[in-house]
Amino acid sequence: MLIEKTKSEIVIRVSSKINTFGLQRLMDYLKYQELTSSSKAKQSDIDELARAVNKNWWNKNKHRFISE
């Protein structure tokens, strides 16, 4: 494995033998880190948003799981 850092990016070279599923999960995490690095959101704000999204999703989809 080789890691190079330039002014604008970090280049990571790995063997083609590496598991691509695991590599994709790592890349997804790195993308998340990149996207949230300058966020000013507090964890409580994120938790509140997640609750609202989950509640909204459940209200739209509960008929698929519960027969009334």
Secondary structure, 3 states (H helix, E strand, C coil): CEEEECCCCEEEECCCCCCHHHHHHHHHHHHHHHHHCCCCCCHHHHHHHHHHHHHHHHHHHHHHCCCC
